[in-house]
Amino acid sequence: MDSNSEEDETIRSEDRDEDSSSNSSSGSSSRSDSDNRLTETLNPLKNGGYEDIVIAINPQLPENDKIIGNIQAMVKEASTYLFQVTKQRFFFKVIKIIIPQTWQQKSNYSRLKTESYDKADVIVADPFLKYGDDPYTLQYGGCGEMGRYIHFTPNFLLSDSLFDIYGSRARVFVHEWAHLRWGVFDEYNNDAPFYVSNDFREAKVEATRCSANLTGQYIFQSCQGNKCTIRQCKYSNMTNLFEAGCKFVPEKRQTASTSIMYMQGLPSVVEFCDKHSHNEKAPNMQNKMCNYKSTWEVIMNSTDFSNASLINSSHPPSEPSFVLLQARDRVVCLVLDVSGSMGDHNRITRLYQAAETFLLQIIEIGSWAGIVTFSSSATVQTNLQQIVSENVRQDLIKYLPTRAGGGTNICAGVRQGFQVIKAKFSNTDGSEIVLLTDGEDTTMRTCLEEVRSSGSVIHTIALGPKAAPELELFSKMTGGLQYSATDALESSSLIDAFSGISSGSGNISQQSIQLESQALQVAVSQWMNGSVTVDRTVGNDTFFVVTCSGSLPSIFLKDPKGKQYKNINFTTSTANPKTARLTIAGTAEWGDWHYQIQNKYTASQVISMTVTSRAASLDVPPVTVRAHMNKDTNSVPSPMIIYAEVSQGFLPVLGATVIATVETQAGTAVDLELLDNGSGADVAKNDGIYSRFFTSLQANGRYNLKVRVHGKDKTVRLGRRQSRALYVPGYIENGTIQMNAPRPEVNNEEIQAKLGSFSRTASGGSLVVSGVGAYTDIFPPCKIMDLEARIEDESIHLSWTAPGGDLDMGQAKQYIIKMSESFLDLKEAFENATSVNTSSLIPRPAGTKESFQFKPENITAENGTIIYIAIRAIDNASLTSEPSNIAQAALFLPPRESLPNTPPPPPNNNNLNNGVNITIVVLIVTGSVVVLCIIISTTMCILHKKHGRRGTAMST
């Protein structure tokens, strides 16, 4: 074993000790056998081989077998590369590829089980606004946390011309896998591509990269059509760094072997940066998010690494095997609790209203649906029917329950649901069960093994505060959704839960989208007023649904053109007289729809308005919202984070207003605004993922999440995904600069014009919380992640986003600012660094921008001086945040001959992809100068001699 391997083993042993101590200190008890089997089911790593990795092809892509073949070739090569770069630890073993239902069926395609497009590890799909093929990984969480999915475009998989830009597909896959699986970040930074370094007592500008030993040149390229000009970069008068548009072009042949998270396409790159090669001063996301740890250190701290062993082989033990799966028609059976307790708190009526919404508005055309009810035993209300018309939907709702009575036997209901599915199909593979219950059942665990092996996905809805605590085991082990709904009548959480159970097929044009969900206690003769925006991306199959707890109110609805709808335009039924539904024919008018609803009942009652719609066009993806919490079980004092991903197609939507509502099982609700500002819980600014810590933990039990999103025409726009493979501008090979085509860009006006005002509502599922009440003030201010510094007029100017008193909520009490000329001293010993006087600095509320300036003492600023600064915040309970990111304030004066006002070197014109040999150009220019000097000298000499002769003649 080499020294690196010994070092890895030592660190891994230390990590195990830390993990075991943290687990014991948290008081975690031993799990039951069923819980252990659940963990094994969810862990895809076995003996170093990743199994059950799912790659899904978008159903809108035209059939192309070459996509499947290139996926297989990519994974095979990537498995060998992954094995190499992880030092003989990991490889890909079993890969499942989901083939769209729209593609031709083949005998070697199996039926899906619990896999789905929405839960895939890798998605293959066209980008929206086709202006690039950047592979990227969607990352919500912080350092070491798994991402959501990897996105490859079909062009990336099919076009070999992209190899020069990203490297081989296999290397890109490993780069993105590190994002997805191990939660590491990129070691380049498009927003801060350069920084000042004085590591060798010589101040100079460096490219943001890892390792710093990678060599190359700084090149500026400008193009008009296919004609491009390149030159050496100039310095900027504004930043004293290289000008905007300057690119670091690497030598293709390097001695450095790192790093995969910077430029995986370089042939010499076969390692992640470790603590020896890591460039901790580079202003990249890896340093910012992982507290200046190298990517390899983060990987070694992962659960995968602690559970893996070195494999004594130079090659993976086996090649990847592939399972081809194809989606079929959606099959759903509602399994509904009708036990005696369902008669309490108006539950059976609310169940009818919510399930009716699901059958009439949510479940997609062409799907199969059946209904089972259960109490002490189970009853089939209707076998599977295929929804091919409105008449089938109307027939299905006749079988929804209206009466309650008896005990609770959840397993009987689930088993009967399986039988309903098997009566039509040979097995339950790929089917779905929607399981709703409000009661406890001590026999639930008796059918856990049947559920686990069923091949069916079970979505669970816990109604009220006493629903069985084991309920979520069903959804966890099958990959289903989990929801909870309270008994508070002014909550629309039950309708929201059913509305969130859409198909996971990836065919977004067929899925129902919730635009509005509002419930309010309305006094006698008072009004519930509001508006909902039907934007240009939706409008088909649009429903306005009004429910009440007493008797139907007076309804006034006006569309954007002034057309009015009243009670007479809404439909009701004798089985469900407390619901009125309006179906808009064709495509609903785009714009703001205003509603006014008056309570005509003799007492105060709860009135709700729910609006759903579908995509207006197959060609334009609708704006969608995905909401969830960072975990589905949580024990205080571990913090909770709320996420809402707002996107159109695969592009993030920026500038929206996002409000999260978190509701306890008792019905009390807390609202908070989620932010996309790159501070607090939010990992990256302007990535379309709006985030916030949730600290208002009031009681143990279930919490449910709902998110409302509003976008205004002049403030929202589309952005780019982050955590992408680096778009390499070009290479230098044997002295020749070979430039790639510039990255395709989209016009800001175009992406803003395509996105107008919109409104969305989405359910984010449920969470189970324990440990509330054992602590008082438990949350310190969050770590400041966006500290920036600059030197101006002998003062240092700082800016950052204010943290809160409790993470990113509230207001801190004071700041501690430290500075040092040594990066390492500030990083390793913050308290011992020089303090900055902050007596005049009063923290502002969380989320607002802070600014502060000071004149450093006892430091002589000269060219090349770099001062490092970091901040901590303190709250009223004297709890202190972690030190912030370390900002750099550099006094750097570029070399005079490189300033922009000096004559630039003669430009070299070349077409795209034509090489320019710098050495030859330099020799030619130098030779020309020499020849010119000789000519001038010779001419002057001749003139001087002639002048001498004339002078002699005149004197005689």
N, C-alpha and C positions, 0 to 999 in steps of 0.2 A: 504493500500500500504506500502511495506517495505521501509527501508531507501535506498536500492539500486535502487528501482523503482523511488523513489523521486529524487534521484541523476540523474538517466537517463533522467527523464522528464525535469529537470533543464538544463542539457547539451543540450538536444534536442531543448529546447526553445532558448538557446543561438545560436545553430547552425542555426535555422531558421532566427534569426535576422541577423546573418552574411551573410547568403545566400541572404536575401532580400536586404541588403545594397550593396552587391557586384553586384547584378543584376541591382539595380537602378543606381549605379555608372557607369556601363558599357554602360548606355544609351540605353538598349534594349527596343524596342517598343512593344506594344501589338500585338499579332499574329492575323492573320485572322482565321475565323472559320475552314477553311480547314487545316491550319497549326496546330491548336489545335487538330483536329481529327487525323492528322498524328502523333502527339506526343502520343495520346492515343493508337494508333495502335501499336507503337513501344515499349510501356511500358507494360511489362508482369505482373506487380504487381497491383492487385486490391483487396482492403480491406484486405491486408496482405497475400493474396494468389497468388502464382506465377502461371500464366497461360501461355499456349503456349510454354512450355519448350520442346525442341526437343531433343530426343535421337535417334541417327541414327546408324544402324547396317551396317557394311561394306559389300558391295556386294560380296566380295571374301570369306566370311565366309560360311561354309556349313550350310544348314538349321538345326535349332535346336530350337524347341519351348521352351525348358527349359531356353534359354537366355532371351526370352520375359518374361516368368514367374518370373525369378529371378530379372529382372529389375523392374517389378511391385512390388515385395516383398521388394526390396531395397528401392524404393521410398516411399512406404507406411510407413516403419519403420523410414526412414530418415525424413519424414514430421513431425512425432511426436517428434523426437530428435531435429530437427531444431526449432520447436515451443518452446521446453524447453530451448534450449541454447540461444535463442534470447529473452527470458523472455516474452513469449506469444505475439510475434509480427508477425512472418512469418511462412508460411507453403506452401507445394506444393499442388496446386489445380487441374491443368489440364496439363497432360503430353502427348506429341505426340511421338509415336515411329515409326520411318521409317523402314519398312521392305524392304529388298533388292528385286529388280525386279526378281532376279534369284530364289527366294523362291516361293513355290507354292502359287497361288492366293486363297484367302478364302473370303467368303461372308462378314465377319466382317472387312475386310481391305478396307478402303476408298482410294480414289485417292488423291495424293498430291495436294496442292494448291501452295502457295508460299514457302513452306518449302523445304529444300534440305539438302542433306548430308553435303555439303560444309559449310552450315551456321548453322549446328547443335550445340547445347550447349554441348552435350555429344556424343562422338564417341566410338563405340564398334568395335575394330579391333585387329587383330593379330599384335604384334610388329614385326619390321624387325630385323633380327638377334635375334632369340628367346632365350633371356637369362634373362628374368625377366618379372614380371607382375606388376611393380610399377605403381599404379595410379598416374597420374600427370595432371596438368593444364598448358596449354601453355599461358604464360603471356608475352605480349609485353611491356606494359606501366608501369608507375610508381605507387606510392602508391595511392590507391583509384580508379585506373582505371581498367575497366573490362578486363578480359582475353579473349582468343579466343575460346578455347574449353577444355573440360575435356576428357581424354582418359582412357578408361577401356579396358583391354584385355578380351577376352571371358573366359580365364582360371580364371581370377579374379572373374568373375560373376558365374562361374560354380563350382569352387573348394573350398570346405569348409576348406581344409587344410591350407588356407592362413589366416584364422581368427586370429591365434596366431601371425602372422607376422604384419598384418595391423589393426586388430580389425574387427568389423562387417562391412559389406558393407555399411550399412546405415550411420555409423559414418564416414567412409571414404568419402562417398558422401558429407556429410555436410562439412568436411574439405576442399574438393576440390571446393565445391560450394562457400565457403568463398573466395578462390583464384579467382574464375571466376567472381563472381557477385560484390564483394566488394573490390577487389584489395588488399587484405592483403597477407602477405608472411609467409614463414615457420619460426618457432622459434628454429629450430635446424640448424646445419651447418656441413655438411660432410667434408668441407674443413678446418674448424676451430672448431673441436668438443670440445675443451677445452680452458679454459682461467684461469688466476689467479685472485682470489678474496681476498679482505681483509675487507669485510663488517663488520665482527665482531672482528676486530683488530687482526685477525689471518689469515695470508696468507696461502691460499691453492688453489689447482687446482679444478675447478668445470667443470661439463659438460655444454655445451651450451644448455640451455633449458629455458622454461618458464612454470610454475614458478620455482624459485630456491628452493622451498620447497619440490619438488619431491625428494623422497629418493631412493637410490639404491646403487649398488656396481660397481666398475671399474674392468672389467673382460677382460682377454685376452684369446682368443680361437684359437687354431691351429688344423687343421684337415688334415688327410691323409686318403682319401677314406671316409668311414663312421666312422672311429675311430678318436675321438677328445680329446684333452687335454685342460683343462681350468686352469687358475691360476689368482691371483691378478695381476693387471697391474704394470709395473715398470715405472720409470721416464726415459725420454730421455736425454742423455748428450747434445744433440744438442739444444733442446728447453726448457729443464727443465719442460716441460709438460709431460703428459703420452705418452708412446711410440705409434708409428703408429700401428694401428690395435686394440688398446684398445677401449672397448665399455662400455658405461654406461648402466648397466642392472637394470631396475627399480624394486622396490617392486610392486607386483601386487595389493596389498591392500595399498591404500594411503589415507591420510587425505586431501591432496590438491585436489581441484576441477578443476584446470586448468593445461594445456590449450589444446584446440582443435587443435590449429595450431602447437603444439609440438607432443603430443602422444595421439591422439584421442581414441586409443584402450583401454586405462586404464579405468576400470569400474567406477572409481571415477570422471573421467573428464566429467563435464557437463557444462563447461563455457569457454568462451574466456578469455584470460588474460585481465584484466582491469588496470586502472592506479594504483590500490592498489597492485595487484599481479604481475604486469609486471616486468620482469627482464631486465632493460634497459641497463645493462652492458654486457649482452651476445652478442657476435659478430655474430649475425644472420642477415638474409636478412630483417626481419621485422624492426629491429632497423635501419639498414642501409638505407632502402628505405623510411621508414615512419618517419624519424627524431626522433626516440626513442619513438614514440607513441605506445601504446598497440593496439592489434588488435581490441578490443572492442571500443576504441576511434575512430579508423578509420571507423568502421562499423557505429557508431553513427553519423559520419559526412557524410554518404552516402545519396544520394537522396532517396533511399528506406526507410531509417530510418526516414527522415524528413517527408515522406508522409505516415508513418504508425502510428497506434495507438495501445495501449495496448488492447488485447482482453480478456475480463473477463471470462476466462475459463481455466481449467487445461489441456484441449486437444484442438487440432485444430478444427475449426468449421465444417470441413468436411474432409472425406478421399479423397486422390487424385483420379481423374478419368483419364482414359487412352483412347486415340484415336489411333488406329492402322492404319497407312498409308502405302501404297505400291507404289513404283516408277513404272512408266510405260514408254513406248517409249517416247523419247524426241520429242517435237513438237515445231517448231520455225517458226515464220512468220517474214520476213524482211519487215519493213515499212519504205520506203525510200523517202526522199524529192526530188522532181524534179521541184521545183519552179524556176522561172527565175534566181534568184541569184545563183543557182547551176551551171549555165553556166559560172560564173566568176571564176578566179583563177584556172582553170583546174579542178574544183571540180567534175564535172560529170564523167570525165575520171578516176580520183583517186577513186571515189566511185565504179566505175565498177571494177577497179583493186583489191580493198580491199574486196568487196563483192564476187568477183570470188574466191579469196583466201579462204574466209570463206566456200563457197559451195564445192570447190574442195578438200580442205585440212583440214579444222578445224572441221566442223560438223561431228559427229560420224556416222558410218555405222548403219543402222537400224532406224535412226531419220527421222522425217517428216519435210519437209520444203516447205514454200509457199512464194510468193512475192507480195507485195502491193506497189504501188507508189502513191504519193499524191502531189498536188499543191493546187489549190483552192478547188478541190474535190479529191476523192480517186478512184483508179482503181485497180482491181485485175489483176495482170499480169499472175499468175499461182496459182491454188489451191494447196493444200498440196499434196506432192508426198513423198513416202517413199524411202529413199536412200538405195537401196539394191544392187546397182551395180554402176560401173563407168559411165555407159550410163545414169543413172538417174541424176548424177551430171552434166554431159555435157548438158543434156536437160535443167536443171534448169538455167544454166548461160545464155541460150539464151534469157531469160526473164528479164535480168538485164537492167536497163535503160541506154540509150546513149544520150538522148536529154533532155533539160530543158526548162521550160516555165510556166508562171502563178504565182498565189499568193501562200500563205502558210496557210493551214488549218490542223493543227496537229491532232486535235480531229477527223477529218474526216478519216485521215489515220489510227489512232488507232482503231476506231470503225470498219473500214473495215477489219483490221487485225483480230479483234475478230470474225467477220462474217466468214472469211476464215477458222478459227479454228473450229467454230461451225458447218460449213458445213460438216465436217468430223466426229467430235466428238460432243457429246450432249452439252458440255459446254467448258469453257476455263480453267478449273481447271488444274494447273500444266503445262500449256503451257508457252511459252516465246515469247515476242515481242522484236525485235531489231529495235529500233527507231532512225533514223538518220535525223537531220535537220540542216540547216544553217540559218534559218530565225526566225524572231520574230512573235509571234502570240498572240494577246491580248485576244483571246477566249479560251486559253488553260484550264483555270480553270473550264470551263463549263463541262468538262468530268472527273474531278478529282474523283468524287464519283463513276463513272462507273469503273474507273481504280482501285480504292481501293477495290471494291467489286468483281472484275472480277475473282480473283483467279489466275491471270496470272502474271508472272514476266516480268517486262519491263526493258530492258537494254537500256540506252540512250547514244547517241554519238552526241556531239555538235561540228559542223564543222564550223570553222571560228569564228570571234570575235563578231558576232551579233546574234548568236543562242539564242533562247528564254531563258530568265533567269529563267523561271519557269520549264524548262525541267527536272531538277534533282528531282523535286517533284515526278515525275512518278516513277523513279528508287528507291527513298527513301521509298515511301509508299508500294512498292511491293517487296522490297528486291533485286532489280536488281543492276547490275553494272553500273557505270557512267564513261564515257570517254569524252575526248575532243581532237580535232585534229586541228592543225593550217593550215593556207594557205601557209606556207613556203614550197616550193617545195623540199628543201633539208631535209625535215622531213618525216619519215616513220610512223608518229603517227596514220594515218588512218588505214593502214594495221595492225599496232600493236594493235589497238583497236579491230578490228574484230578478230584478232588472239587470243585475250584474252578471248573471249566469248566461253568457253568450257562448257561441261556438268558439272553440280554440283552433279552428281550421286555418286561420290567417286570411280568410276571405272577408276583409273588412267591409266590402261593399254590401254584403248580405247582413251584417250584424246591426242590431238595433243600438242606437246611441241615445243616451238620456240627456236631454237639454235642460230640463228643469225638474226639481223635486222640492216642494215647499209645503210645510204643514204649519198651521197656526191655530191657536185657540181664539175663536172669534165670538165676541159678546153679541147679545141679541141686537139685531138691526145694524150691526157694525159691518165693516167691509174688510175684505182681504184683497189688496191690490198688488199688482206686479207686472213685469214684462219679461219676455223671453225672446232671444234673438234666434231666428232661423237664418243661418248663414248660407253662402253659396255652395258649400261642400255637402250640405244635407238638404232634405226637403221631401224625399220620397217616403211613403208609408208613415205619415206623420199623425200622431195621436195626441189629443188633449184630454186628460182624464181628471175629473174632479171627484173626490171622495169626501164623506162626512161621517160623523159619529152619531148624528141625530136624524135630521131629514134634509133632503137636497136643498141647497141654497139657490138663490137667483144668480145666474151666470151671464156675464156680458164679456164677450171676447171680440177684439177688433184686430184685423190683419193690417199689414203695412199700407195697403191701399184704401183702408177705411171700411172694408166690408165687415159687417157685424154678425156674430153668431150668438144665439141665446139658447135657453133651455130646450126650446123646441127643436133645435138642430142637434142636440145631444141625444144619445140613446141610453136607455136604462133597461133593466130586466127585473122580473118579479123575484128571481132567485137572489138578486143582488141589488136591491132598491137604493142602496146608499152609494152607488157609483154611477156617474154620468160620463159617457165617452163620446168624443167627437173625432171622426176620421176625416182627414183632409184629402179630397180626391186629387189625383195627379201629384204634381210637385207643389209643395206649399210655397206661398209668396216669401221672397227673401226680405229680411228686415225685422224690425221689432214688432212683436205681437203683444198687445196690452190686454190684461184681464182685470176685471172688477167683479168680485164675488161677495154677495150680501147674505148674511145669516138671517133667514126668515123663520128659523126655529124658535120655539118658545123659551129656550134656554141657551146658554152658551154652549158651543160645540166646536170640535176640531174639524177644520176644513183643509184639504190638501189639493195641490195642483201638481200633476206629473205630466211631462211632455217628452215623448220619444220620437225618433225619426231614423231614417236610413240615408245612405249616401245618395247624392243627387246624380252622380255619374260614375261609371266604371273607370273612367280615365283620370279622375281627380280624387285622391284619397281625402276622406273627411278629417277634420281635426278631432283627435282622440285624447282621452285622459286615462291614465292608469295610476291608481293610488294604492299605497300600501304602507305598512310600518316595517321597520328594519327587522323585526322578529315577531313571531306569532305567540310566543310565551315570554314573559319578562318577570324578573324578580328584582325589586328595589334593593339597592340603589343603582342598579344598572340603568342608564338612560334609554329612553325610547326616541326614535326618530321617525318623523312622518315624511313620506316622499310622494310627490305627484309629478308624473312625467307627462308633459303636454307636447304633442307632436302632430305634424301633418305628414303622412307617409313616414319616412325615416329622418325627417328634418325637425329639429327642436323649434318650438314656438316660444319666442322671447317677448317680454314686456306684458305678460298677462297678469291679472289679479287673481290670486289663488287663495281661497279661504277653506281651511280644514275645520270640520266639526267632529269632535270626539265625544262620544256619548257613553256613560256608564250603564250598567245593567239596571240601575235604579232610574234611569231616564234623565239625569242631569247632564247638561251638555256644556262644552267649552269650545269656543271658536278661537282660532289663531290664524294669522296670515303666514303662508309659506313664501319663502324668498329664493331667488335665483341669483344671489349676490356673491357667491364664493366665500362666505364667512359662516362661522358657527357650524351647523350641521350640513351646510351646503358645500359639497366637494369642489365644484367648479362653477365659476360665474358664466352666465349666458350659455348653458348647455340644455336648457329646457326642462331641467329637473329641479323642481321647487321643493325646498326642504326646510325643516325646523325641528328642533328638539321639543318634545312634549314633556313637561314637568308637573302638570296639574293632576297628579295622581291622588284621587279622592278616596278610593276604596279598592279592596281586592275583588277579583272577579273578571268578567268579560267587559271589554270596551269595543265599540264599533266605530268605524271611521267613514266619513263622507266628505267629499271635496267638491267645492263649487269653483268654477273657473269662468272668468269673464275677460274678453279681449275687446279692446276698442280699436276702431279702424286706424287711427293715426299713431297708435302706440305699439301695436304688436308687429312682429316681423319674424322671419325664419332665420335660423342660424346654421352652423356646422356642428357635426358631432366631434367630440374630443376622444382621446385615447385611440388615436389612429396610427397606423403604420406610417413612418416618415416618407414623405414624397421626396425622393432624392433628386436634387436639381441636375446632377451630372456626375461624371467621374474624371479623374486625371489618370491617364495610363500612358506610361513611357513618355511623359512630358506633354502629351496631347490632351487638351481639354475637350471632353465629349459631353456636350450639354443635352439634357432631355428637354422635351417640350415643356413650357411653363405649365404649372398646375391650372386646370380650367377653373375659372372663377365665374360667379353669377353676380349680376348687377343688383345692388341693394334695392333700387327702385322696383325691379322686377319681382323680387321676393316679397316686398311689402305690398305691392299691388295685388298679388295673388291671395292675400290673407286679409280679410276685412274683420268686422266685428263678429263675435260669436259668444255663445254661452254653453257650458257643459256642466253636468253633475255626474259624479262617479262614486260608487261605493268602494271602500278600500279594505273590506273584510273586517275580521275581528281579531282581538288580541286578549290573552288571559294574563292577568297581572297578580302577583303575590308579593308579600312583604311590606305592603303599605301600612304606615302607622308606627313602624319600628324606628323611624328616623325623623329628625326635625328638618333643619336646613342641610340638605345632603349634596346639593349641586353647586360646584364652584362656577365662576365665569368660564366660558368656553375659551379655547385657545385662539388667539388672534392669528389668522392665516394669511393676511394680505398686507402686512406692513411693508411700506415702501419708503425709501430715503433718497435724498439728493443734497448735494452741497451747492449753496448759492450765497454769494456775498459773505463768505466766511462763516455762514450759519448752516446748520443741518435742518432740512425741512422734512418732517415725517407726516405720513398719512396712513390711515387704516380704518377698518370698520369696527365700530364699538361692539364689544361683547355685552352680555347681560349679567345681572347678579346671579341668576341661575342659568348657566350655560348661555344660550342666546336669547333668553327672556329677561325682561326687567332692565336693571341698570346697575353697573358696578359702582363701587365706592371710590376707588382710587387706582392709579397706575404706578407701576415701578418700571422705569426705563434704565437700561444698562447699556454701556458701550465699551468697545475695546478695539485695539488695532490687531488683535489676534482672534481670528475666527474660532479656533479651537478652544481658547480660554472662555469665550462667551458661550460656546456650545456646552462645554464640559463643566464650567463653574460659573453659572450665571450670577450667583450671589456675590462672588468675589470681584466681579467686573466693576468698572467705574460707574457710579450712579449719576444720573442726570436729575437736576432739580425740577420736580414736577408739582411744586406747591400751588402753582397757578392753574394746573390742568384738572378740570372737573369732568369726569366721564359723562357722556351723553347716553340717551336710551339706546338699547341694543338695535343694531341694524343701521344706525346713522353713521355718516362719515366723520371721522375725527382728523384734526390736523394740529401740528405742534412744531415749533421751531426753537432751536437753542444754539448757542455758540459754545463749541467744545472747549474745555479748559485743559491746560497741560498737554496739549497736542499741537505740534507745529505742522501745519498743513503745507505740504509741498507737492510738486508733481509726483504722482504715484502713490500718494497717501490714500489708504482705504480704511474707513472706520466702519465697524460692524455694530449694529444696534438691534436690541430685542426688547420686548415689553411683556410684562405680566400684569394681570388685573386682579384686584382684591374686592370681595363683596363685604356686606355688613357683618357677616359671621366670621370674617377673617379667613375665609376659604380663598385660596389663590389658584389662578389658572396656571396651566403649563406655560413655559416661555414661548413666545411667538416664533414665527419664522424669523430667520436672521436676515435683516436688510443690510444692503451694502451702500455706503455713501463714498463715492470715489472721486478724488481730485485727479483728473487725468487730462493732460494737454497732449493732443495728438502730435506726432512728428510734423514739423513745419512743412516739409516737402509733400506731405500727404493731405494738407488742408485743401478744401474744395476750391479756394480761389487761386491755386497754382495750376499752371497749364496741365491738363490731363495727358496721359500717354496717348500716342496715336491709336485710334480705335481699330479693332480687327473685325471685319465683316465676315460673317459666315452663315450659311444656311443651317437650319436645325439639323443636329446630329452629325454635322461635318466637323472634324477635329481641327484644332489650332495648336501647332507646336510652338509653345512659348520660347523654348530654347532657340529654335531656328529664327523666330521673329527677332529675338534679342540680338542674335549674332548678325542678322541682316542690318538691323538698325545701327548697331555698333560699328559694323564695317562701313556703312554709308557715312557715318559721322567721321570716321578715320579718313576715308577717301576725300571727303569734303575739306577736312582740315589740311590735308596734303596739298590739295588744289589751291586753297587760299594761301597757304604758306609759300608755295612755289610762285604764285602770281605776285605776292608782295615782294618776294626776293628779286624777281625780274624787274619790277618797277623801281625798287631801290637801286639796283645796278644802273638802270637807265638814268635815273636822277643824278647819280654820282658822276656819270660821264659828262652830262650837261654842265654840271658845276665846274669841272676841270677845264672844259673848253672855254667857258666864260672868263675864268680867271687868267687864262693865257692871252 
